[in-house]
Amino acid sequence: MKTFQYTYNYDPSLYQFILSSNILNKKKDEPKIFKELVAGYTCKEIGKKFHYHERTIQNRRKEIYKKTEKYMLK
């Protein structure tokens, strides 16, 4: 089974824009999770840090990726 590789590569100014705008859902802790993903942490590590199940972080990662995909450097 082939898995999708999520990579997060943003210009620093766009990264700050994403964090300061309403693109990410604060109720779901998406800005916090986004910061950790960009820093290179795994879903398992993020889950432990924020007391979520790894699968929850994986689902949030997918949502974050879809929301921010258009801002990434190609």
Secondary structure, DSSP 8 states (H G I E B T S, - for coil): -----------HHHHHHHHHSSSS-GGGTHHHHHHHHHHT--HHHHHHHHT--HHHHHHHHHHHHHHHGGGS--
